[in-house]
Amino acid sequence: MNRSTFVNKKSREQFQICDFKRLIDIYSATSKTIDSLMKLELPSGVEVEIKV
């Protein structure tokens, strides 16, 4: 990306988007396991999807 539109056309900035994904398979999960996963406090920007 150009830093400015008219002046310093050769001056540029670079950006990068990184996504990190983790997959955990839990076999023979009980209702207590699923309840504890639903109650986890996670930092902002972290998403959890639970499929049964």
ModelCIF file with pLDDT and N, C-alpha, C, O atoms, coordinates in Angstrom:
data_MODEL
#
_entry.id   MODEL 
#
_entity.id                         1 
_entity.type                       polymer 
_entity.pdbx_number_of_molecules   1 
#
_entity_poly.entity_id                      1 
_entity_poly.type                           'polypeptide(L)' 
_entity_poly.nstd_linkage                   no 
_entity_poly.nstd_monomer                   no 
_entity_poly.pdbx_seq_one_letter_code       MNRSTFVNKKSREQFQICDFKRLIDIYSATSKTIDSLMKLELPSGVEVEIKV 
_entity_poly.pdbx_seq_one_letter_code_can   MNRSTFVNKKSREQFQICDFKRLIDIYSATSKTIDSLMKLELPSGVEVEIKV 
_entity_poly.pdbx_strand_id                 A 
#
loop_
_entity_poly_seq.entity_id 
_entity_poly_seq.num 
_entity_poly_seq.mon_id 
_entity_poly_seq.hetero 
1 1  MET n 
1 2  ASN n 
1 3  ARG n 
1 4  SER n 
1 5  THR n 
1 6  PHE n 
1 7  VAL n 
1 8  ASN n 
1 9  LYS n 
1 10 LYS n 
1 11 SER n 
1 12 ARG n 
1 13 GLU n 
1 14 GLN n 
1 15 PHE n 
1 16 GLN n 
1 17 ILE n 
1 18 CYS n 
1 19 ASP n 
1 20 PHE n 
1 21 LYS n 
1 22 ARG n 
1 23 LEU n 
1 24 ILE n 
1 25 ASP n 
1 26 ILE n 
1 27 TYR n 
1 28 SER n 
1 29 ALA n 
1 30 THR n 
1 31 SER n 
1 32 LYS n 
1 33 THR n 
1 34 ILE n 
1 35 ASP n 
1 36 SER n 
1 37 LEU n 
1 38 MET n 
1 39 LYS n 
1 40 LEU n 
1 41 GLU n 
1 42 LEU n 
1 43 PRO n 
1 44 SER n 
1 45 GLY n 
1 46 VAL n 
1 47 GLU n 
1 48 VAL n 
1 49 GLU n 
1 50 ILE n 
1 51 LYS n 
1 52 VAL n 
#
_struct_asym.id          A 
_struct_asym.entity_id   1 
#
loop_
_ma_qa_metric.id 
_ma_qa_metric.mode 
_ma_qa_metric.name 
_ma_qa_metric.software_group_id 
_ma_qa_metric.type 
1 global pLDDT . pLDDT 
2 local  pLDDT . pLDDT 
#
_ma_qa_metric_global.metric_id      1 
_ma_qa_metric_global.metric_value   78.52 
_ma_qa_metric_global.model_id       1 
_ma_qa_metric_global.ordinal_id     1 
#
loop_
_ma_qa_metric_local.label_asym_id 
_ma_qa_metric_local.label_comp_id 
_ma_qa_metric_local.label_seq_id 
_ma_qa_metric_local.metric_id 
_ma_qa_metric_local.metric_value 
_ma_qa_metric_local.model_id 
_ma_qa_metric_local.ordinal_id 
A MET 1  2 56.00 1 1  
A ASN 2  2 56.00 1 2  
A ARG 3  2 60.00 1 3  
A SER 4  2 58.00 1 4  
A THR 5  2 61.00 1 5  
A PHE 6  2 61.00 1 6  
A VAL 7  2 62.00 1 7  
A ASN 8  2 58.00 1 8  
A LYS 9  2 62.00 1 9  
A LYS 10 2 65.00 1 10 
A SER 11 2 66.00 1 11 
A ARG 12 2 68.00 1 12 
A GLU 13 2 72.00 1 13 
A GLN 14 2 72.00 1 14 
A PHE 15 2 76.00 1 15 
A GLN 16 2 81.00 1 16 
A ILE 17 2 81.00 1 17 
A CYS 18 2 82.00 1 18 
A ASP 19 2 82.00 1 19 
A PHE 20 2 83.00 1 20 
A LYS 21 2 84.00 1 21 
A ARG 22 2 84.00 1 22 
A LEU 23 2 85.00 1 23 
A ILE 24 2 84.00 1 24 
A ASP 25 2 87.00 1 25 
A ILE 26 2 85.00 1 26 
A TYR 27 2 87.00 1 27 
A SER 28 2 86.00 1 28 
A ALA 29 2 85.00 1 29 
A THR 30 2 88.00 1 30 
A SER 31 2 89.00 1 31 
A LYS 32 2 91.00 1 32 
A THR 33 2 88.00 1 33 
A ILE 34 2 85.00 1 34 
A ASP 35 2 88.00 1 35 
A SER 36 2 88.00 1 36 
A LEU 37 2 85.00 1 37 
A MET 38 2 85.00 1 38 
A LYS 39 2 88.00 1 39 
A LEU 40 2 87.00 1 40 
A GLU 41 2 89.00 1 41 
A LEU 42 2 86.00 1 42 
A PRO 43 2 88.00 1 43 
A SER 44 2 86.00 1 44 
A GLY 45 2 81.00 1 45 
A VAL 46 2 83.00 1 46 
A GLU 47 2 82.00 1 47 
A VAL 48 2 82.00 1 48 
A GLU 49 2 82.00 1 49 
A ILE 50 2 80.00 1 50 
A LYS 51 2 79.00 1 51 
A VAL 52 2 74.00 1 52 
#
loop_
_atom_site.group_PDB 
_atom_site.id 
_atom_site.type_symbol 
_atom_site.label_atom_id 
_atom_site.label_alt_id 
_atom_site.label_comp_id 
_atom_site.label_asym_id 
_atom_site.label_entity_id 
_atom_site.label_seq_id 
_atom_site.pdbx_PDB_ins_code 
_atom_site.Cartn_x 
_atom_site.Cartn_y 
_atom_site.Cartn_z 
_atom_site.occupancy 
_atom_site.B_iso_or_equiv 
_atom_site.pdbx_formal_charge 
_atom_site.auth_seq_id 
_atom_site.auth_comp_id 
_atom_site.auth_asym_id 
_atom_site.auth_atom_id 
_atom_site.pdbx_PDB_model_num 
ATOM 1   N N  . MET A 1 1  ? 0.839   -1.173  0.000  1.00 56.00 ? 1  MET A N  1 
ATOM 2   C CA . MET A 1 1  ? 0.000   0.000   0.000  1.00 56.00 ? 1  MET A CA 1 
ATOM 3   C C  . MET A 1 1  ? 0.887   1.240   0.000  1.00 56.00 ? 1  MET A C  1 
ATOM 4   O O  . MET A 1 1  ? 1.927   1.277   0.657  1.00 56.00 ? 1  MET A O  1 
ATOM 5   N N  . ASN A 1 2  ? 0.469   2.228   -0.727 1.00 56.00 ? 2  ASN A N  1 
ATOM 6   C CA . ASN A 1 2  ? 1.177   3.504   -0.690 1.00 56.00 ? 2  ASN A CA 1 
ATOM 7   C C  . ASN A 1 2  ? 0.891   4.206   0.630  1.00 56.00 ? 2  ASN A C  1 
ATOM 8   O O  . ASN A 1 2  ? -0.226  4.147   1.144  1.00 56.00 ? 2  ASN A O  1 
ATOM 9   N N  . ARG A 1 3  ? 1.903   4.869   1.173  1.00 60.00 ? 3  ARG A N  1 
ATOM 10  C CA . ARG A 1 3  ? 1.699   5.629   2.404  1.00 60.00 ? 3  ARG A CA 1 
ATOM 11  C C  . ARG A 1 3  ? 0.940   6.922   2.133  1.00 60.00 ? 3  ARG A C  1 
ATOM 12  O O  . ARG A 1 3  ? 0.105   7.329   2.940  1.00 60.00 ? 3  ARG A O  1 
ATOM 13  N N  . SER A 1 4  ? 1.217   7.555   1.030  1.00 58.00 ? 4  SER A N  1 
ATOM 14  C CA . SER A 1 4  ? 0.488   8.769   0.655  1.00 58.00 ? 4  SER A CA 1 
ATOM 15  C C  . SER A 1 4  ? 0.139   8.677   -0.826 1.00 58.00 ? 4  SER A C  1 
ATOM 16  O O  . SER A 1 4  ? 0.794   7.946   -1.569 1.00 58.00 ? 4  SER A O  1 
ATOM 17  N N  . THR A 1 5  ? -0.867  9.396   -1.256 1.00 61.00 ? 5  THR A N  1 
ATOM 18  C CA . THR A 1 5  ? -1.339  9.255   -2.631 1.00 61.00 ? 5  THR A CA 1 
ATOM 19  C C  . THR A 1 5  ? -0.525  10.058  -3.629 1.00 61.00 ? 5  THR A C  1 
ATOM 20  O O  . THR A 1 5  ? -0.402  9.640   -4.780 1.00 61.00 ? 5  THR A O  1 
ATOM 21  N N  . PHE A 1 6  ? 0.035   11.194  -3.237 1.00 61.00 ? 6  PHE A N  1 
ATOM 22  C CA . PHE A 1 6  ? 0.720   12.047  -4.197 1.00 61.00 ? 6  PHE A CA 1 
ATOM 23  C C  . PHE A 1 6  ? 2.215   12.154  -3.937 1.00 61.00 ? 6  PHE A C  1 
ATOM 24  O O  . PHE A 1 6  ? 3.013   12.078  -4.871 1.00 61.00 ? 6  PHE A O  1 
ATOM 25  N N  . VAL A 1 7  ? 2.601   12.328  -2.681 1.00 62.00 ? 7  VAL A N  1 
ATOM 26  C CA . VAL A 1 7  ? 4.003   12.518  -2.324 1.00 62.00 ? 7  VAL A CA 1 
ATOM 27  C C  . VAL A 1 7  ? 4.591   11.169  -1.897 1.00 62.00 ? 7  VAL A C  1 
ATOM 28  O O  . VAL A 1 7  ? 3.875   10.329  -1.352 1.00 62.00 ? 7  VAL A O  1 
ATOM 29  N N  . ASN A 1 8  ? 5.858   10.961  -2.135 1.00 58.00 ? 8  ASN A N  1 
ATOM 30  C CA . ASN A 1 8  ? 6.578   9.735   -1.723 1.00 58.00 ? 8  ASN A CA 1 
ATOM 31  C C  . ASN A 1 8  ? 5.908   8.480   -2.266 1.00 58.00 ? 8  ASN A C  1 
ATOM 32  O O  . ASN A 1 8  ? 5.544   7.582   -1.506 1.00 58.00 ? 8  ASN A O  1 
ATOM 33  N N  . LYS A 1 9  ? 5.750   8.424   -3.574 1.00 62.00 ? 9  LYS A N  1 
ATOM 34  C CA . LYS A 1 9  ? 5.073   7.263   -4.180 1.00 62.00 ? 9  LYS A CA 1 
ATOM 35  C C  . LYS A 1 9  ? 5.862   5.968   -3.971 1.00 62.00 ? 9  LYS A C  1 
ATOM 36  O O  . LYS A 1 9  ? 5.276   4.886   -3.993 1.00 62.00 ? 9  LYS A O  1 
ATOM 37  N N  . LYS A 1 10 ? 7.161   6.058   -3.774 1.00 65.00 ? 10 LYS A N  1 
ATOM 38  C CA . LYS A 1 10 ? 7.969   4.849   -3.605 1.00 65.00 ? 10 LYS A CA 1 
ATOM 39  C C  . LYS A 1 10 ? 7.925   4.325   -2.165 1.00 65.00 ? 10 LYS A C  1 
ATOM 40  O O  . LYS A 1 10 ? 8.379   3.213   -1.896 1.00 65.00 ? 10 LYS A O  1 
ATOM 41  N N  . SER A 1 11 ? 7.391   5.109   -1.258 1.00 66.00 ? 11 SER A N  1 
ATOM 42  C CA . SER A 1 11 ? 7.299   4.699   0.135  1.00 66.00 ? 11 SER A CA 1 
ATOM 43  C C  . SER A 1 11 ? 6.055   3.823   0.307  1.00 66.00 ? 11 SER A C  1 
ATOM 44  O O  . SER A 1 11 ? 4.941   4.266   0.027  1.00 66.00 ? 11 SER A O  1 
ATOM 45  N N  . ARG A 1 12 ? 6.237   2.601   0.758  1.00 68.00 ? 12 ARG A N  1 
ATOM 46  C CA . ARG A 1 12 ? 5.118   1.661   0.858  1.00 68.00 ? 12 ARG A CA 1 
ATOM 47  C C  . ARG A 1 12 ? 5.105   0.989   2.227  1.00 68.00 ? 12 ARG A C  1 
ATOM 48  O O  . ARG A 1 12 ? 6.123   0.931   2.917  1.00 68.00 ? 12 ARG A O  1 
ATOM 49  N N  . GLU A 1 13 ? 3.925   0.481   2.608  1.00 72.00 ? 13 GLU A N  1 
ATOM 50  C CA . GLU A 1 13 ? 3.766   -0.297  3.843  1.00 72.00 ? 13 GLU A CA 1 
ATOM 51  C C  . GLU A 1 13 ? 3.259   -1.679  3.475  1.00 72.00 ? 13 GLU A C  1 
ATOM 52  O O  . GLU A 1 13 ? 2.539   -1.837  2.490  1.00 72.00 ? 13 GLU A O  1 
ATOM 53  N N  . GLN A 1 14 ? 3.626   -2.667  4.250  1.00 72.00 ? 14 GLN A N  1 
ATOM 54  C CA . GLN A 1 14 ? 3.162   -4.031  4.018  1.00 72.00 ? 14 GLN A CA 1 
ATOM 55  C C  . GLN A 1 14 ? 2.378   -4.507  5.227  1.00 72.00 ? 14 GLN A C  1 
ATOM 56  O O  . GLN A 1 14 ? 2.746   -4.236  6.370  1.00 72.00 ? 14 GLN A O  1 
ATOM 57  N N  . PHE A 1 15 ? 1.280   -5.229  4.958  1.00 76.00 ? 15 PHE A N  1 
ATOM 58  C CA . PHE A 1 15 ? 0.441   -5.774  6.013  1.00 76.00 ? 15 PHE A CA 1 
ATOM 59  C C  . PHE A 1 15 ? 0.255   -7.267  5.763  1.00 76.00 ? 15 PHE A C  1 
ATOM 60  O O  . PHE A 1 15 ? 0.325   -7.731  4.625  1.00 76.00 ? 15 PHE A O  1 
ATOM 61  N N  . GLN A 1 16 ? 0.020   -7.997  6.820  1.00 81.00 ? 16 GLN A N  1 
ATOM 62  C CA . GLN A 1 16 ? -0.180  -9.435  6.713  1.00 81.00 ? 16 GLN A CA 1 
ATOM 63  C C  . GLN A 1 16 ? -1.292  -9.843  7.671  1.00 81.00 ? 16 GLN A C  1 
ATOM 64  O O  . GLN A 1 16 ? -1.350  -9.370  8.806  1.00 81.00 ? 16 GLN A O  1 
ATOM 65  N N  . ILE A 1 17 ? -2.170  -10.721 7.208  1.00 81.00 ? 17 ILE A N  1 
ATOM 66  C CA . ILE A 1 17 ? -3.246  -11.253 8.045  1.00 81.00 ? 17 ILE A CA 1 
ATOM 67  C C  . ILE A 1 17 ? -2.934  -12.720 8.335  1.00 81.00 ? 17 ILE A C  1 
ATOM 68  O O  . ILE A 1 17 ? -2.720  -13.513 7.418  1.00 81.00 ? 17 ILE A O  1 
ATOM 69  N N  . CYS A 1 18 ? -2.911  -13.065 9.609  1.00 82.00 ? 18 CYS A N  1 
ATOM 70  C CA . CYS A 1 18 ? -2.630  -14.444 10.012 1.00 82.00 ? 18 CYS A CA 1 
ATOM 71  C C  . CYS A 1 18 ? -3.829  -15.006 10.765 1.00 82.00 ? 18 CYS A C  1 
ATOM 72  O O  . CYS A 1 18 ? -4.367  -14.358 11.663 1.00 82.00 ? 18 CYS A O  1 
ATOM 73  N N  . ASP A 1 19 ? -4.238  -16.206 10.398 1.00 82.00 ? 19 ASP A N  1 
ATOM 74  C CA . ASP A 1 19 ? -5.298  -16.924 11.109 1.00 82.00 ? 19 ASP A CA 1 
ATOM 75  C C  . ASP A 1 19 ? -4.708  -18.213 11.664 1.00 82.00 ? 19 ASP A C  1 
ATOM 76  O O  . ASP A 1 19 ? -4.002  -18.936 10.961 1.00 82.00 ? 19 ASP A O  1 
ATOM 77  N N  . PHE A 1 20 ? -4.996  -18.492 12.908 1.00 83.00 ? 20 PHE A N  1 
ATOM 78  C CA . PHE A 1 20 ? -4.547  -19.719 13.536 1.00 83.00 ? 20 PHE A CA 1 
ATOM 79  C C  . PHE A 1 20 ? -5.768  -20.507 13.970 1.00 83.00 ? 20 PHE A C  1 
ATOM 80  O O  . PHE A 1 20 ? -6.671  -19.963 14.606 1.00 83.00 ? 20 PHE A O  1 
ATOM 81  N N  . LYS A 1 21 ? -5.800  -21.776 13.631 1.00 84.00 ? 21 LYS A N  1 
ATOM 82  C CA . LYS A 1 21 ? -6.935  -22.619 13.991 1.00 84.00 ? 21 LYS A CA 1 
ATOM 83  C C  . LYS A 1 21 ? -6.429  -23.854 14.721 1.00 84.00 ? 21 LYS A C  1 
ATOM 84  O O  . LYS A 1 21 ? -5.395  -24.421 14.369 1.00 84.00 ? 21 LYS A O  1 
ATOM 85  N N  . ARG A 1 22 ? -7.160  -24.252 15.725 1.00 84.00 ? 22 ARG A N  1 
ATOM 86  C CA . ARG A 1 22 ? -6.856  -25.473 16.472 1.00 84.00 ? 22 ARG A CA 1 
ATOM 87  C C  . ARG A 1 22 ? -8.111  -26.327 16.476 1.00 84.00 ? 22 ARG A C  1 
ATOM 88  O O  . ARG A 1 22 ? -9.216  -25.814 16.656 1.00 84.00 ? 22 ARG A O  1 
ATOM 89  N N  . LEU A 1 23 ? -7.947  -27.595 16.285 1.00 85.00 ? 23 LEU A N  1 
ATOM 90  C CA . LEU A 1 23 ? -9.061  -28.529 16.275 1.00 85.00 ? 23 LEU A CA 1 
ATOM 91  C C  . LEU A 1 23 ? -8.799  -29.583 17.338 1.00 85.00 ? 23 LEU A C  1 
ATOM 92  O O  . LEU A 1 23 ? -7.736  -30.203 17.367 1.00 85.00 ? 23 LEU A O  1 
ATOM 93  N N  . ILE A 1 24 ? -9.770  -29.776 18.201 1.00 84.00 ? 24 ILE A N  1 
ATOM 94  C CA . ILE A 1 24 ? -9.653  -30.778 19.261 1.00 84.00 ? 24 ILE A CA 1 
ATOM 95  C C  . ILE A 1 24 ? -10.826 -31.734 19.134 1.00 84.00 ? 24 ILE A C  1 
ATOM 96  O O  . ILE A 1 24 ? -11.982 -31.316 19.189 1.00 84.00 ? 24 ILE A O  1 
ATOM 97  N N  . ASP A 1 25 ? -10.533 -33.002 18.966 1.00 87.00 ? 25 ASP A N  1 
ATOM 98  C CA . ASP A 1 25 ? -11.566 -34.043 18.932 1.00 87.00 ? 25 ASP A CA 1 
ATOM 99  C C  . ASP A 1 25 ? -11.661 -34.670 20.316 1.00 87.00 ? 25 ASP A C  1 
ATOM 100 O O  . ASP A 1 25 ? -10.663 -35.135 20.866 1.00 87.00 ? 25 ASP A O  1 
ATOM 101 N N  . ILE A 1 26 ? -12.855 -34.680 20.868 1.00 85.00 ? 26 ILE A N  1 
ATOM 102 C CA . ILE A 1 26 ? -13.075 -35.306 22.166 1.00 85.00 ? 26 ILE A CA 1 
ATOM 103 C C  . ILE A 1 26 ? -14.012 -36.485 21.951 1.00 85.00 ? 26 ILE A C  1 
ATOM 104 O O  . ILE A 1 26 ? -15.167 -36.312 21.563 1.00 85.00 ? 26 ILE A O  1 
ATOM 105 N N  . TYR A 1 27 ? -13.508 -37.666 22.202 1.00 87.00 ? 27 TYR A N  1 
ATOM 106 C CA . TYR A 1 27 ? -14.308 -38.878 22.058 1.00 87.00 ? 27 TYR A CA 1 
ATOM 107 C C  . TYR A 1 27 ? -14.950 -39.218 23.390 1.00 87.00 ? 27 TYR A C  1 
ATOM 108 O O  . TYR A 1 27 ? -14.352 -39.009 24.445 1.00 87.00 ? 27 TYR A O  1 
ATOM 109 N N  . SER A 1 28 ? -16.135 -39.729 23.344 1.00 86.00 ? 28 SER A N  1 
ATOM 110 C CA . SER A 1 28 ? -16.931 -40.128 24.514 1.00 86.00 ? 28 SER A CA 1 
ATOM 111 C C  . SER A 1 28 ? -17.080 -38.977 25.514 1.00 86.00 ? 28 SER A C  1 
ATOM 112 O O  . SER A 1 28 ? -16.794 -39.129 26.701 1.00 86.00 ? 28 SER A O  1 
ATOM 113 N N  . ALA A 1 29 ? -17.532 -37.827 25.012 1.00 85.00 ? 29 ALA A N  1 
ATOM 114 C CA . ALA A 1 29 ? -17.744 -36.665 25.879 1.00 85.00 ? 29 ALA A CA 1 
ATOM 115 C C  . ALA A 1 29 ? -19.050 -36.826 26.647 1.00 85.00 ? 29 ALA A C  1 
ATOM 116 O O  . ALA A 1 29 ? -20.054 -37.295 26.109 1.00 85.00 ? 29 ALA A O  1 
ATOM 117 N N  . THR A 1 30 ? -19.014 -36.433 27.898 1.00 88.00 ? 30 THR A N  1 
ATOM 118 C CA . THR A 1 30 ? -20.212 -36.473 28.722 1.00 88.00 ? 30 THR A CA 1 
ATOM 119 C C  . THR A 1 30 ? -20.857 -35.081 28.740 1.00 88.00 ? 30 THR A C  1 
ATOM 120 O O  . THR A 1 30 ? -20.286 -34.124 28.218 1.00 88.00 ? 30 THR A O  1 
ATOM 121 N N  . SER A 1 31 ? -22.020 -34.976 29.328 1.00 89.00 ? 31 SER A N  1 
ATOM 122 C CA . SER A 1 31 ? -22.679 -33.676 29.423 1.00 89.00 ? 31 SER A CA 1 
ATOM 123 C C  . SER A 1 31 ? -21.883 -32.721 30.308 1.00 89.00 ? 31 SER A C  1 
ATOM 124 O O  . SER A 1 31 ? -21.907 -31.509 30.092 1.00 89.00 ? 31 SER A O  1 
ATOM 125 N N  . LYS A 1 32 ? -21.183 -33.254 31.293 1.00 91.00 ? 32 LYS A N  1 
ATOM 126 C CA . LYS A 1 32 ? -20.351 -32.425 32.161 1.00 91.00 ? 32 LYS A CA 1 
ATOM 127 C C  . LYS A 1 32 ? -19.185 -31.816 31.369 1.00 91.00 ? 32 LYS A C  1 
ATOM 128 O O  . LYS A 1 32 ? -18.809 -30.668 31.605 1.00 91.00 ? 32 LYS A O  1 
ATOM 129 N N  . THR A 1 33 ? -18.620 -32.575 30.443 1.00 88.00 ? 33 THR A N  1 
ATOM 130 C CA . THR A 1 33 ? -17.532 -32.075 29.599 1.00 88.00 ? 33 THR A CA 1 
ATOM 131 C C  . THR A 1 33 ? -18.009 -30.937 28.719 1.00 88.00 ? 33 THR A C  1 
ATOM 132 O O  . THR A 1 33 ? -17.334 -29.914 28.604 1.00 88.00 ? 33 THR A O  1 
ATOM 133 N N  . ILE A 1 34 ? -19.169 -31.106 28.098 1.00 85.00 ? 34 ILE A N  1 
ATOM 134 C CA . ILE A 1 34 ? -19.710 -30.075 27.217 1.00 85.00 ? 34 ILE A CA 1 
ATOM 135 C C  . ILE A 1 34 ? -20.078 -28.826 28.009 1.00 85.00 ? 34 ILE A C  1 
ATOM 136 O O  . ILE A 1 34 ? -19.848 -27.713 27.537 1.00 85.00 ? 34 ILE A O  1 
ATOM 137 N N  . ASP A 1 35 ? -20.641 -28.985 29.196 1.00 88.00 ? 35 ASP A N  1 
ATOM 138 C CA . ASP A 1 35 ? -20.984 -27.835 30.035 1.00 88.00 ? 35 ASP A CA 1 
ATOM 139 C C  . ASP A 1 35 ? -19.739 -27.048 30.440 1.00 88.00 ? 35 ASP A C  1 
ATOM 140 O O  . ASP A 1 35 ? -19.759 -25.818 30.449 1.00 88.00 ? 35 ASP A O  1 
ATOM 141 N N  . SER A 1 36 ? -18.670 -27.743 30.770 1.00 88.00 ? 36 SER A N  1 
ATOM 142 C CA . SER A 1 36 ? -17.447 -27.050 31.169 1.00 88.00 ? 36 SER A CA 1 
ATOM 143 C C  . SER A 1 36 ? -16.808 -26.334 29.979 1.00 88.00 ? 36 SER A C  1 
ATOM 144 O O  . SER A 1 36 ? -16.202 -25.277 30.156 1.00 88.00 ? 36 SER A O  1 
ATOM 145 N N  . LEU A 1 37 ? -16.929 -26.884 28.779 1.00 85.00 ? 37 LEU A N  1 
ATOM 146 C CA . LEU A 1 37 ? -16.414 -26.204 27.589 1.00 85.00 ? 37 LEU A CA 1 
ATOM 147 C C  . LEU A 1 37 ? -17.224 -24.953 27.270 1.00 85.00 ? 37 LEU A C  1 
ATOM 148 O O  . LEU A 1 37 ? -16.668 -23.953 26.816 1.00 85.00 ? 37 LEU A O  1 
ATOM 149 N N  . MET A 1 38 ? -18.528 -25.002 27.503 1.00 85.00 ? 38 MET A N  1 
ATOM 150 C CA . MET A 1 38 ? -19.384 -23.845 27.225 1.00 85.00 ? 38 MET A CA 1 
ATOM 151 C C  . MET A 1 38 ? -19.110 -22.706 28.215 1.00 85.00 ? 38 MET A C  1 
ATOM 152 O O  . MET A 1 38 ? -19.320 -21.540 27.880 1.00 85.00 ? 38 MET A O  1 
ATOM 153 N N  . LYS A 1 39 ? -18.648 -23.025 29.421 1.00 88.00 ? 39 LYS A N  1 
ATOM 154 C CA . LYS A 1 39 ? -18.445 -22.021 30.454 1.00 88.00 ? 39 LYS A CA 1 
ATOM 155 C C  . LYS A 1 39 ? -17.028 -21.443 30.463 1.00 88.00 ? 39 LYS A C  1 
ATOM 156 O O  . LYS A 1 39 ? -16.701 -20.658 31.354 1.00 88.00 ? 39 LYS A O  1 
ATOM 157 N N  . LEU A 1 40 ? -16.186 -21.805 29.504 1.00 87.00 ? 40 LEU A N  1 
ATOM 158 C CA . LEU A 1 40 ? -14.819 -21.298 29.463 1.00 87.00 ? 40 LEU A CA 1 
ATOM 159 C C  . LEU A 1 40 ? -14.811 -19.794 29.209 1.00 87.00 ? 40 LEU A C  1 
ATOM 160 O O  . LEU A 1 40 ? -15.565 -19.300 28.372 1.00 87.00 ? 40 LEU A O  1 
ATOM 161 N N  . GLU A 1 41 ? -13.968 -19.075 29.925 1.00 89.00 ? 41 GLU A N  1 
ATOM 162 C CA . GLU A 1 41 ? -13.785 -17.646 29.688 1.00 89.00 ? 41 GLU A CA 1 
ATOM 163 C C  . GLU A 1 41 ? -12.574 -17.484 28.775 1.00 89.00 ? 41 GLU A C  1 
ATOM 164 O O  . GLU A 1 41 ? -11.452 -17.829 29.146 1.00 89.00 ? 41 GLU A O  1 
ATOM 165 N N  . LEU A 1 42 ? -12.814 -16.956 27.584 1.00 86.00 ? 42 LEU A N  1 
ATOM 166 C CA . LEU A 1 42 ? -11.771 -16.819 26.582 1.00 86.00 ? 42 LEU A CA 1 
ATOM 167 C C  . LEU A 1 42 ? -11.514 -15.342 26.289 1.00 86.00 ? 42 LEU A C  1 
ATOM 168 O O  . LEU A 1 42 ? -12.412 -14.516 26.454 1.00 86.00 ? 42 LEU A O  1 
ATOM 169 N N  . PRO A 1 43 ? -10.304 -15.003 25.859 1.00 88.00 ? 43 PRO A N  1 
ATOM 170 C CA . PRO A 1 43 ? -10.018 -13.604 25.525 1.00 88.00 ? 43 PRO A CA 1 
ATOM 171 C C  . PRO A 1 43 ? -10.809 -13.156 24.301 1.00 88.00 ? 43 PRO A C  1 
ATOM 172 O O  . PRO A 1 43 ? -11.295 -13.983 23.529 1.00 88.00 ? 43 PRO A O  1 
ATOM 173 N N  . SER A 1 44 ? -10.934 -11.850 24.133 1.00 86.00 ? 44 SER A N  1 
ATOM 174 C CA . SER A 1 44 ? -11.688 -11.338 23.000 1.00 86.00 ? 44 SER A CA 1 
ATOM 175 C C  . SER A 1 44 ? -10.979 -11.716 21.695 1.00 86.00 ? 44 SER A C  1 
ATOM 176 O O  . SER A 1 44 ? -9.750  -11.729 21.623 1.00 86.00 ? 44 SER A O  1 
ATOM 177 N N  . GLY A 1 45 ? -11.763 -12.017 20.685 1.00 81.00 ? 45 GLY A N  1 
ATOM 178 C CA . GLY A 1 45 ? -11.217 -12.420 19.400 1.00 81.00 ? 45 GLY A CA 1 
ATOM 179 C C  . GLY A 1 45 ? -11.069 -13.915 19.240 1.00 81.00 ? 45 GLY A C  1 
ATOM 180 O O  . GLY A 1 45 ? -10.781 -14.387 18.140 1.00 81.00 ? 45 GLY A O  1 
ATOM 181 N N  . VAL A 1 46 ? -11.260 -14.677 20.311 1.00 83.00 ? 46 VAL A N  1 
ATOM 182 C CA . VAL A 1 46 ? -11.163 -16.135 20.259 1.00 83.00 ? 46 VAL A CA 1 
ATOM 183 C C  . VAL A 1 46 ? -12.557 -16.699 20.146 1.00 83.00 ? 46 VAL A C  1 
ATOM 184 O O  . VAL A 1 46 ? -13.422 -16.415 20.974 1.00 83.00 ? 46 VAL A O  1 
ATOM 185 N N  . GLU A 1 47 ? -12.773 -17.498 19.123 1.00 82.00 ? 47 GLU A N  1 
ATOM 186 C CA . GLU A 1 47 ? -14.086 -18.100 18.902 1.00 82.00 ? 47 GLU A CA 1 
ATOM 187 C C  . GLU A 1 47 ? -14.026 -19.603 19.107 1.00 82.00 ? 47 GLU A C  1 
ATOM 188 O O  . GLU A 1 47 ? -13.029 -20.246 18.779 1.00 82.00 ? 47 GLU A O  1 
ATOM 189 N N  . VAL A 1 48 ? -15.096 -20.155 19.651 1.00 82.00 ? 48 VAL A N  1 
ATOM 190 C CA . VAL A 1 48 ? -15.178 -21.593 19.876 1.00 82.00 ? 48 VAL A CA 1 
ATOM 191 C C  . VAL A 1 48 ? -16.457 -22.091 19.245 1.00 82.00 ? 48 VAL A C  1 
ATOM 192 O O  . VAL A 1 48 ? -17.520 -21.495 19.414 1.00 82.00 ? 48 VAL A O  1 
ATOM 193 N N  . GLU A 1 49 ? -16.349 -23.184 18.517 1.00 82.00 ? 49 GLU A N  1 
ATOM 194 C CA . GLU A 1 49 ? -17.520 -23.821 17.911 1.00 82.00 ? 49 GLU A CA 1 
ATOM 195 C C  . GLU A 1 49 ? -17.578 -25.247 18.422 1.00 82.00 ? 49 GLU A C  1 
ATOM 196 O O  . GLU A 1 49 ? -16.609 -25.995 18.298 1.00 82.00 ? 49 GLU A O  1 
ATOM 197 N N  . ILE A 1 50 ? -18.711 -25.627 18.996 1.00 80.00 ? 50 ILE A N  1 
ATOM 198 C CA . ILE A 1 50 ? -18.883 -26.972 19.543 1.00 80.00 ? 50 ILE A CA 1 
ATOM 199 C C  . ILE A 1 50 ? -19.895 -27.691 18.694 1.00 80.00 ? 50 ILE A C  1 
ATOM 200 O O  . ILE A 1 50 ? -21.034 -27.245 18.555 1.00 80.00 ? 50 ILE A O  1 
ATOM 201 N N  . LYS A 1 51 ? -19.478 -28.816 18.121 1.00 79.00 ? 51 LYS A N  1 
ATOM 202 C CA . LYS A 1 51 ? -20.388 -29.656 17.336 1.00 79.00 ? 51 LYS A CA 1 
ATOM 203 C C  . LYS A 1 51 ? -20.589 -30.972 18.080 1.00 79.00 ? 51 LYS A C  1 
ATOM 204 O O  . LYS A 1 51 ? -19.629 -31.589 18.542 1.00 79.00 ? 51 LYS A O  1 
ATOM 205 N N  . VAL A 1 52 ? -21.831 -31.388 18.188 1.00 74.00 ? 52 VAL A N  1 
ATOM 206 C CA . VAL A 1 52 ? -22.134 -32.625 18.898 1.00 74.00 ? 52 VAL A CA 1 
ATOM 207 C C  . VAL A 1 52 ? -22.486 -33.696 17.903 1.00 74.00 ? 52 VAL A C  1 
ATOM 208 O O  . VAL A 1 52 ? -22.778 -34.827 18.292 1.00 74.00 ? 52 VAL A O  1 
#
